Each structure stands twice: as structure tokens, then as C-alpha cells.
Amino acid sequence: MKSQGTEAMLENVRKICHVLPEAVELIDGFGHNTFKINGKSFVISGEGEKGFSLSFKSDRET
């Protein structure tokens, strides 16, 4: 179960990610909300002992 603070943060992330063309949100095998474009993850969110977390995927040039 996600905390109220996590839900608010996740909603903000959704607003940003869903503006991007072709972006979709999926729940991965670990229960993390994962945002993808063309099958490639670009943001992964989760909640752990220390609270809400985000991971951003990019290449070395970015």
C-alpha cells in the first residue's frame, strides 16, 4: 500500500510523463510504476524504507 505522500508524488510524475507522445505506464514485476516509450523505460518509481524514489534512464551522452 502506498502512502499518501507517495501517491501525490506519483501523480505529479504521471502528469509530466503522460504529456510525452507514446508514453505508457506499467507496473513491473517488482511493483514499481514504470514509464516507457516504444518499450524502453525512461522513469521508474517506487517506495522503500526511505520513502518515494525515482530512477531516470538515459544514455551516456544525455
C-alpha positions as a Markdown table, in Angstrom:
| # | Residue | x | y | z |
|---|---|---|---|---|
| 1 | Met | 0.0 | 0.0 | 0.0 |
| 2 | Lys | 1.4 | 3.4 | -1.0 |
| 3 | Ser | 1.5 | 6.3 | 1.4 |
| 4 | Gln | -0.5 | 9.4 | 0.8 |
| 5 | Gly | 2.7 | 11.4 | 0.1 |
| 6 | Thr | 3.9 | 8.7 | -2.4 |
| 7 | Glu | 0.5 | 8.9 | -4.2 |
| 8 | Ala | 0.8 | 12.6 | -4.6 |
| 9 | Met | 4.4 | 12.4 | -5.9 |
| 10 | Leu | 3.5 | 9.7 | -8.3 |
| 11 | Glu | 0.5 | 11.7 | -9.6 |
| 12 | Asn | 3.0 | 14.6 | -10.3 |
| 13 | Val | 5.3 | 12.2 | -12.2 |
| 14 | Arg | 2.3 | 10.9 | -14.2 |
| 15 | Lys | 1.3 | 14.4 | -15.2 |
| 16 | Ile | 4.8 | 15.1 | -16.6 |
| 17 | Cys | 5.4 | 11.7 | -18.3 |
| 18 | His | 1.9 | 11.4 | -19.9 |
| 19 | Val | 2.5 | 14.6 | -21.8 |
| 20 | Leu | 5.2 | 12.9 | -23.8 |
| 21 | Pro | 4.0 | 11.3 | -27.1 |
| 22 | Glu | 3.5 | 7.5 | -26.9 |
| 23 | Ala | 4.4 | 7.3 | -23.1 |
| 24 | Val | 2.7 | 4.5 | -21.2 |
| 25 | Glu | 2.7 | 3.5 | -17.6 |
| 26 | Leu | 3.1 | -0.1 | -16.5 |
| 27 | Ile | 3.6 | -1.9 | -13.2 |
| 28 | Asp | 6.8 | -4.0 | -13.4 |
| 29 | Gly | 7.4 | -7.4 | -11.7 |
| 30 | Phe | 8.6 | -5.6 | -8.6 |
| 31 | Gly | 5.5 | -3.4 | -8.2 |
| 32 | His | 7.3 | -0.3 | -9.5 |
| 33 | Asn | 5.5 | 2.2 | -11.7 |
| 34 | Thr | 7.4 | 2.2 | -14.9 |
| 35 | Phe | 7.0 | 4.8 | -17.7 |
| 36 | Lys | 8.0 | 3.6 | -21.2 |
| 37 | Ile | 8.2 | 4.9 | -24.7 |
| 38 | Asn | 8.5 | 2.4 | -27.5 |
| 39 | Gly | 9.1 | -0.4 | -25.0 |
| 40 | Lys | 12.0 | 1.4 | -23.3 |
| 41 | Ser | 11.9 | 2.5 | -19.7 |
| 42 | Phe | 12.7 | 6.1 | -19.0 |
| 43 | Val | 11.4 | 6.6 | -15.5 |
| 44 | Ile | 10.9 | 4.1 | -12.7 |
| 45 | Ser | 9.3 | 5.0 | -9.4 |
| 46 | Gly | 8.9 | 3.1 | -6.2 |
| 47 | Glu | 8.6 | 3.4 | -2.4 |
| 48 | Gly | 11.1 | 2.0 | 0.1 |
| 49 | Glu | 12.1 | 2.4 | 3.7 |
| 50 | Lys | 13.3 | 5.9 | 2.9 |
| 51 | Gly | 10.2 | 7.0 | 1.0 |
| 52 | Phe | 9.4 | 7.7 | -2.6 |
| 53 | Ser | 12.2 | 7.2 | -5.2 |
| 54 | Leu | 12.6 | 7.9 | -8.9 |
| 55 | Ser | 15.1 | 6.4 | -11.3 |
| 56 | Phe | 15.8 | 8.1 | -14.7 |
| 57 | Lys | 17.3 | 6.0 | -17.5 |
| 58 | Ser | 19.5 | 7.7 | -20.1 |
| 59 | Asp | 22.5 | 7.1 | -22.2 |
| 60 | Arg | 26.0 | 8.5 | -21.5 |
| 61 | Glu | 25.6 | 11.5 | -23.8 |
| 62 | Thr | 22.4 | 12.6 | -22.1 |
